[in-house]
Amino acid sequence: MKNILATIILALSPIAALPQNVIYTATDSIMIENILQHSTGEERTVTGERIIAIANEFIGEKYIGGTLEQGADEPLFISCTKLDCTTFVELVLAIAKTASDNSCKFIDVCHNLETIRYRNGKNKGYTSRLHYISWWIADKAKTGIIEDITPQISNKKQPLNINFMSTHPGNYPQLADNPELVTEIEKLEIPYRGIDVNYIPKEEVEHTGHDNIKPGDIIAITTSIPGLDVTHLGFAYYENGKLCLIHASNGKGNVIKDTTPLREYLAKNKRHTGIRVFRPCF
């Protein structure tokens, strides 16, 4: 059963009902419920500690991109063994939120993952997915799932001008196959053009981090690529006093607990401009 993909329409109570198919394997649901079993009831009063513990459960799992491109009906896709930087962060947050609610049920993780991944917490198709991190930040801060810590650390500003999806539709299977969606995406991009957001320039990211960057905080790496805002995500942790990332690494091909200080990681890529920092609030 380990590698058999199951598409299941979950019959749930009205409170927990999900409005679409959920794609997962038996291995995924078992692994998630096992993680929940030893993440609930533990004396972890700090959200960040729970997040780091859960993130560590995925060390070594494969980096696989494009897993959310499952067709026009936009099913809720969950995998513990095929992760990119965004789906890794989303899944860890969904499990942590479920554990903080003292639930050990896989279906509650599904519900929380939908809440985290989609605009206003509801999957209403491809354009409701929060493709840009700036969309995700604004939506989740509004609902109290995360807090933007960046302004507490830096008053430096970076302009947003997101347009990459609407100007590169061929890079996205759903946009390439459904040109009418490009117009919808562009309408959603427009409010995020010509505005400034706080960020920490990479030259100002200290090896030792910052008092306001805690383990378990979400680190978003900003970019100079035209039309994009963020190109990578991970969780902050400290290794021998140095600020580092737990992240799904494309370069390494799996989820890693990176021992390279974040400052050095940023310096290696000329497209990296700095970071934004967000704290889960549950």
TAJO-V227783 format. One record per residue. RES is the residue in three letters. PHI is phi as a letter, one per 40 degrees, with the letter a starting at -180 (999 if undefined). D_FIRST is the distance of its C-alpha to the first C-alpha in Angstrom with 2 decimals. Layout:
# TAJO-V227783
<<RES | PHI | D_FIRST> <RES | PHI | D_FIRST>>
This chain:
# TAJO-V227783
<<MET | 999 | 0.00> <LYS | d | 3.78> <ASN | b | 5.64> <ILE | c | 5.26> <LEU | c | 8.45> <ALA | b | 9.65> <THR | b | 13.39> <ILE | b | 14.62> <ILE | c | 18.28> <LEU | c | 18.73> <ALA | c | 21.46> <LEU | b | 23.31> <SER | c | 26.79> <PRO | d | 29.42> <ILE | c | 29.75> <ALA | b | 26.16> <ALA | c | 25.48> <LEU | b | 24.11> <PRO | c | 25.81> <GLN | a | 23.07> <ASN | c | 19.45> <VAL | b | 17.02> <ILE | b | 14.40> <TYR | a | 11.61> <THR | b | 7.93> <ALA | d | 6.58> <THR | c | 7.48> <ASP | c | 10.75> <SER | c | 11.75> <ILE | c | 11.26> <MET | c | 13.18> <ILE | c | 15.77> <GLU | c | 16.47> <ASN | c | 16.88> <ILE | c | 19.30> <LEU | c | 21.08> <GLN | d | 21.57> <HIS | b | 23.70> <SER | b | 25.19> <THR | c | 26.77> <GLY | g | 29.77> <GLU | c | 30.60> <GLU | c | 34.20> <ARG | b | 33.57> <THR | c | 36.23> <VAL | c | 36.11> <THR | d | 33.48> <GLY | d | 33.52> <GLU | c | 32.61> <ARG | c | 29.50> <ILE | c | 28.53> <ILE | c | 29.06> <ALA | c | 27.01> <ILE | c | 24.02> <ALA | d | 24.56> <ASN | c | 24.56> <GLU | c | 20.96> <PHE | b | 19.98> <ILE | d | 22.31> <GLY | g | 20.91> <GLU | c | 18.21> <LYS | c | 18.83> <TYR | c | 21.48> <ILE | b | 20.50> <GLY | c | 23.13> <GLY | g | 23.22> <THR | c | 19.85> <LEU | c | 21.71> <GLU | c | 23.13> <GLN | b | 20.82> <GLY | h | 23.64> <ALA | c | 26.78> <ASP | c | 25.35> <GLU | f | 24.28> <PRO | c | 21.00> <LEU | c | 20.21> <PHE | c | 17.76> <ILE | b | 16.13> <SER | a | 14.47> <CYS | c | 14.79> <THR | b | 14.29> <LYS | b | 16.42> <LEU | b | 19.76> <ASP | b | 23.37> <CYS | c | 26.35> <THR | c | 26.51> <THR | c | 22.91> <PHE | c | 22.83> <VAL | c | 26.00> <GLU | d | 24.95> <LEU | c | 21.69> <VAL | c | 23.61> <LEU | c | 26.34> <ALA | c | 24.16> <ILE | c | 22.63> <ALA | c | 26.17> <LYS | c | 27.68> <THR | c | 25.28> <ALA | c | 26.03> <SER | c | 29.72> <ASP | c | 29.52> <ASN | g | 28.24> <SER | b | 25.01> <CYS | b | 21.63> <LYS | c | 19.89> <PHE | d | 17.31> <ILE | c | 19.23> <ASP | c | 22.36> <VAL | c | 20.94> <CYS | d | 20.23> <HIS | c | 23.83> <ASN | c | 25.25> <LEU | c | 23.52> <GLU | c | 25.08> <THR | d | 28.36> <ILE | c | 28.27> <ARG | c | 27.25> <TYR | b | 29.58> <ARG | c | 33.32> <ASN | f | 34.58> <GLY | g | 31.05> <LYS | b | 30.18> <ASN | c | 28.07> <LYS | b | 30.57> <GLY | h | 29.28> <TYR | d | 29.43> <THR | c | 32.88> <SER | c | 32.03> <ARG | c | 29.69> <LEU | c | 31.78> <HIS | c | 31.67> <TYR | c | 34.64> <ILE | c | 34.67> <SER | c | 38.16> <TRP | c | 36.85> <TRP | c | 34.19> <ILE | d | 36.83> <ALA | c | 39.30> <ASP | c | 36.92> <LYS | c | 35.34> <ALA | c | 38.76> <LYS | c | 40.17> <THR | c | 37.67> <GLY | g | 38.07> <ILE | c | 34.58> <ILE | b | 36.15> <GLU | b | 39.69> <ASP | c | 41.25> <ILE | c | 42.71> <THR | d | 44.14> <PRO | c | 47.59> <GLN | c | 48.09> <ILE | b | 47.84> <SER | a | 49.41> <ASN | b | 51.79> <LYS | c | 51.13> <LYS | b | 50.04> <GLN | b | 47.99> <PRO | c | 48.37> <LEU | b | 45.44> <ASN | a | 45.56> <ILE | c | 42.06> <ASN | a | 41.88> <PHE | c | 39.39> <MET | c | 36.97> <SER | c | 39.80> <THR | c | 41.57> <HIS | b | 38.55> <PRO | c | 36.54> <GLY | c | 35.41> <ASN | c | 33.26> <TYR | b | 31.12> <PRO | d | 29.23> <GLN | c | 29.82> <LEU | c | 33.50> <ALA | c | 33.95> <ASP | c | 32.59> <ASN | b | 34.33> <PRO | d | 37.76> <GLU | c | 38.78> <LEU | c | 36.41> <VAL | c | 38.47> <THR | c | 41.39> <GLU | c | 39.36> <ILE | c | 38.06> <GLU | c | 41.61> <LYS | c | 42.96> <LEU | c | 40.55> <GLU | c | 41.53> <ILE | d | 45.27> <PRO | c | 45.65> <TYR | b | 44.23> <ARG | b | 46.88> <GLY | g | 50.07> <ILE | b | 49.08> <ASP | b | 49.05> <VAL | b | 46.51> <ASN | c | 46.87> <TYR | a | 45.25> <ILE | b | 45.89> <PRO | d | 47.10> <LYS | c | 45.32> <GLU | c | 48.67> <GLU | b | 48.88> <VAL | c | 45.48> <GLU | c | 46.56> <HIS | d | 44.77> <THR | c | 44.89> <GLY | g | 43.59> <HIS | a | 45.40> <ASP | d | 46.01> <ASN | c | 44.44> <ILE | b | 41.18> <LYS | b | 39.01> <PRO | d | 35.70> <GLY | g | 32.93> <ASP | c | 35.13> <ILE | c | 33.71> <ILE | b | 35.48> <ALA | b | 35.82> <ILE | c | 37.41> <THR | c | 40.04> <THR | b | 40.96> <SER | c | 43.95> <ILE | c | 41.98> <PRO | d | 43.89> <GLY | g | 42.22> <LEU | b | 39.54> <ASP | b | 39.70> <VAL | b | 36.89> <THR | b | 34.67> <HIS | a | 32.59> <LEU | b | 31.37> <GLY | a | 30.53> <PHE | b | 31.35> <ALA | c | 34.61> <TYR | a | 34.84> <TYR | b | 37.66> <GLU | b | 37.58> <ASN | f | 40.87> <GLY | g | 42.60> <LYS | b | 41.42> <LEU | c | 39.55> <CYS | b | 36.24> <LEU | b | 32.94> <ILE | b | 29.32> <HIS | a | 27.74> <ALA | c | 25.21> <SER | c | 27.41> <ASN | c | 27.46> <GLY | c | 29.85> <LYS | c | 27.82> <GLY | g | 24.49> <ASN | a | 22.74> <VAL | c | 23.45> <ILE | b | 26.48> <LYS | c | 29.06> <ASP | c | 31.94> <THR | c | 35.05> <THR | c | 37.24> <PRO | d | 39.52> <LEU | d | 38.98> <ARG | d | 42.58> <GLU | c | 41.99> <TYR | d | 38.71> <LEU | c | 40.64> <ALA | c | 43.57> <LYS | c | 41.55> <ASN | b | 40.90> <LYS | c | 44.06> <ARG | c | 42.21> <HIS | c | 41.31> <THR | b | 44.13> <GLY | i | 43.09> <ILE | b | 40.82> <ARG | b | 40.46> <VAL | b | 39.24> <PHE | b | 37.54> <ARG | b | 36.82> <PRO | c | 34.14> <CYS | b | 35.98> <PHE | a | 33.84>>
